[in-house]
Amino acid sequence: ITVTGEDGETYTYEVDWVEQYESANAPIQDIVGPTEEESLTLITCGGPFDYENGVYLQRTVVRSHRVTS
């Protein structure tokens, strides 16, 4: 994953894992809590869509760590 910061610098991250979590009981501290190294966590909607309530029932979480060049 490549991200360009407001400073114009490019930062590169390598994916460590991708997980699907039920949105109602996702382990929030594990997902957004502190990490041992500089990391990037991406969270988006995933899984089945609940048309009655207009929401996705899962969240897709991608965790990556920064790679130095």
Secondary structure as UniProt FT lines:
FT   STRAND          2..4
FT   TURN            6..7
FT   STRAND          10..22
FT   TURN            23..24
FT   HELIX           28..32
FT   STRAND          39..50
FT   TURN            51..54
FT   STRAND          55..67
//
